[in-house]
Amino acid sequence: MTPALLVVCAGLSTWRLARLLTIEDFPLILWVRERIQKHGPRWLGELVSCPFCAAGWLALGIVGLADLATSVPLPWLAVGTAWAISAVLSVVEERAG
């Protein structure tokens, strides 16, 4: 896998996971999100309600895992790129819907 394709995949994965964790109403995720917001630390409750904030941490984790799991040298600057792709997709989705 080329580094460019890996960054695109990381961006798409970041967007999808951030959307799942912060917006969608999948019953298990909704239950966990509500428990975190009611009983967890305030910063974590805010994190699961903000798609852009969650995308930053998810991008860091996804790029970190990709760096460990693949033989493709992936610069850590790809975290910002994956986060930016996620933000652009979120804006496009808001304007389309």
Protein Blocks (a to p, Z undefined) as FASTA:
>chain_A
ZZklmmmmmmmmmmmmmmmmmmmccfklmmmmmmmmmmmcfklmmmmmmmklmmmmmmmm
mmmmmmmmpmbdcdfklmmmmmmmmmmmmmmmmmmZZ
